[in-house]
Amino acid sequence: MITYQVQHIADIIHAEGPVTGNAVIEHLLIDSRKVVFPGTSLFFAITGPRRDGHQFIAEAYERGIRCFVVKKDFDNHSFEQATFLKVPDVLLALQQLAAYHRRQFNIPVIGITGSNGKTIVKEWLYQLMHTNQHIVRSPRSYNSQIGVPLSVWQMQPEHTLGIFEAGISAAHEMDKLEPVIKPTIGIFTNIGEAHREGFENDRQKAREKAQLFSHVTQLIFCREALAPALYPDEKDRDFFQPDCNFFSWSRIENATLRITAEEKQSGQTLIRAQYQQKDIHITIPFTDRISIDNAITCWCVLLMLGYDEADIQQQMLQLEPVEMRMQLKKGVNNCYLLNDSYSNDTSSLYLALEYLKQQAGGHRTTLIISDILQSGQPEELLYHELAEQLVLHDIDRIIGVGQAISRYRHLFERVMQNAEGTTLNAAQFFDSTESFLQQANTNQFRDEYILLKGARVFAFERISHLLEQQVHQTVMEINLTAMIHNLKEYQKHLQPATKVMAMVKAFSYGSGSAEVAKVLQFHKVDYLAVAYADEGVELRKAGISLPIMVMNADEASFDSLVTYDLEPEIYSFYIYHAFHHYLNSQGIGQFPVHIKFNTGMNRLGFETGEAKAICVLLHEHRTMVVKSVFSHLAGSEDPHLDAFTHEQVALLEQACLVMQQQLGYDFIKHISNTAAILRHPRYQFNMVRLGIGLYGVDSVNDQTLSLQPVATLRTTIAQLRKIKKGESVGYNRMGVVQRDSLIATIRIGYADGYSRKMGNGAAQVYIGGQRAPVIGNICMDMTMVDVTDISGVREGDVVEIFGHHIGIQELAAWAGTIPYEVMTGISQRVKRVYVEE
Ligand SMILES: *Cc1c(COP(=O)(O)O)cnc(C)c1O
């Protein structure tokens, strides 16, 4: 591995003044939350429009980073052990360093630019060539001023080919990226409309992008995809090196690869072409135009590199789709929601429409779309084209949100009617997200696939929220102040250096993830843990930046893990290999993970004897880096199981010893859950995992703790009714009264998580300062209680199901279960409200 002395880096980036320290740098970092190897990382305090990297230096310092590249006028008095490299432009320094690193290698490097298709072409080239090349490439679509240097920094001596993509949105940006990538082979995919506003015209944009190719010796491009903006081997010949070879392809004119026919059949396309006076062909497992274009571009590369024809044919057949960064969620009334808010340009929209159609199968499809901002295209043309695309993709309904799109409603009304006969409501328009929300009724959406595509300012999260969930009268109140009180109670019992991982799995034990996580983050817990990746994604979307461990990640969630910086627990060789394979396929290395050992719980985990074998794999693959090693106790609350608990700990300690020796770097060690914190203080190690205690419940009735209840579940009385002695209440006439009675019907049932075991007097609720017993069977959405003995009860009164007056533990006992199940069983239709005192 190539490493750099910090002194050397100071020279490369022309840092000002004397530089102290002799740190060795292996990793570059721009995000203080992503610290993995603090000792060998260099933090670049990059300043963007929305954030100033210098504000995160304290956090990075706290996480162990000691070397920083900062802007000259930064005041650094409070960081004693830090080395600061001062430069006038931090981003430029990052690029200079990466460019220097790039110059250490003399291998072919493919540089890709163009308006669309960069990432897919890059990924497909990787799929096509990785069996006989050791390829380093941009992870995902790291193609920006920051992404490119970070991608190139990954180059190491073992690589035989580099593939990097570069994207620009304004003039003079490519001048900075060209020396970083320094491609020897260029691919110019096309000139489309994206970022048109950053340039004078398409020709200028094409020439700016072509800067990437100013030193290449081979250039691959599609003639009609660049014309009329650029003619590389004709009138723009002097723009390129004199010895540059051009490899063009075209459907309509003479070219190195002349496409002669495209035949689509049962999901495949046979593409015929003429090349060096010969007829050749490939078949790809796609039929859409974008995939065909991208595959042809890749074909050119393989031909240019001299790949054998039979080889090419065989590889092309096996191309796999490159995953899009979009998620499908279940919505109201059996709908599915596809929320694509990553970009708002039309090309990504058309890709999303295609994806929507693909997902929907035969179901109805609806597009909810905001004004398209900064397209650089005249509005009329833009919306006209959008209307055509709707027809082309056979979209059933459009809901336009925004004043611009509303001005062109006639365009849509026309095509939607043509397409659908005269369907009512096939095109609806609203001036703003607000007015949509006011008028929207979730019943308008049923059994359909809905694509949400909104520019950020339109805050489509709110629409997504509306379509995602339903709420009704019953409310669970979460007292966040009480939760923080509980956190502090436990912290009193921890060693100062012991970290806290807050368990927020299962919707924070039913309390609601994002809100709970936000206060925990504010009060500086060190880690969060969730059960499934989706829960982590929710947290990230809500702006949670703490590291998050995911305990039960599966293959379907790998993409989310990476996109949202979630750290999976690796508990078996199966999951290890699957994740390794995925990371490798994405060109990602050193992804943070947590290794779990089974020490007696016999649920998830490697056997402790497998520690060495895991390390061998980790070492060989280097796709993952171990942040922590842990195990889980089966009976920490039970004194009868203390001997077993000690055995479990001893096993984990052995495994950690092996891991430590084999890995050669530090990781966090942890085993204690809530009950163990007080009962087994010796086992706090570097971190504890605080779960149910946070929520105010601890089965260890320790007098040194004073926990406060966090959740209160309340509902209201829907109706009061007087009944006569001998009459019955509810299904199956189970609740027969022995006297004239007053019965209240309350708005909660087993569908809310109020177990049927509570029925027929088993449970009580709290009304008007007193307890009232449940009468009869619990219904799905309602429950009846006997309020005969309570005076002054009225319809609409509030009823406490649990909280300050009825403890969760008590309720759990009535249902023959444990508090965990009660808390997590409260269904999602029960609205959560948060209070802070
Ligand atoms: C849920 C969970 C915890 C927390 O347990 P509590 O008893 O709620 O403190 C700790 N570790 C693991 C692995 C868990 O799954």
The ligand as an SDF file (V2000), in Angstrom:
LIG
                    3D

 15 15  0  0  0  0  0  0  0  0999 V2000
  -32.1810   -5.6720   22.1480 C   0  0  0  0  0  0  0  0  0  0  0  0
  -30.7730   -5.9020   22.3630 C   0  0  0  0  0  0  0  0  0  0  0  0
  -30.1100   -5.2750   23.4280 C   0  0  0  0  0  0  0  0  0  0  0  0
  -30.7910   -4.4400   24.4710 C   0  0  0  0  0  0  0  0  0  0  0  0
  -31.4230   -5.2320   25.4050 O   0  0  0  0  0  0  0  0  0  0  0  0
  -32.1710   -4.5780   26.6500 P   0  0  0  0  0  0  0  0  0  0  0  0
  -32.5050   -5.7140   27.5020 O   0  0  0  0  0  0  0  0  0  0  0  0
  -33.3690   -3.9080   26.0990 O   0  0  0  0  0  0  0  0  0  0  0  0
  -31.2230   -3.6170   27.2310 O   0  0  0  0  0  0  0  0  0  0  0  0
  -28.7460   -5.4430   23.5080 C   0  0  0  0  0  0  0  0  0  0  0  0
  -28.0810   -6.1880   22.6080 N   0  0  0  0  0  0  0  0  0  0  0  0
  -28.6830   -6.8240   21.5990 C   0  0  0  0  0  0  0  0  0  0  0  0
  -27.8820   -7.6440   20.6610 C   0  0  0  0  0  0  0  0  0  0  0  0
  -30.0570   -6.7060   21.4360 C   0  0  0  0  0  0  0  0  0  0  0  0
  -30.6710   -7.3450   20.4410 O   0  0  0  0  0  0  0  0  0  0  0  0
  1  2  1  0
  2  3  1  0
  2 14  2  0
  3  4  1  0
  3 10  2  0
  4  5  1  0
  5  6  1  0
  6  7  2  0
  6  8  1  0
  6  9  1  0
 10 11  1  0
 11 12  2  0
 12 13  1  0
 12 14  1  0
 14 15  1  0
M  END
$$$$
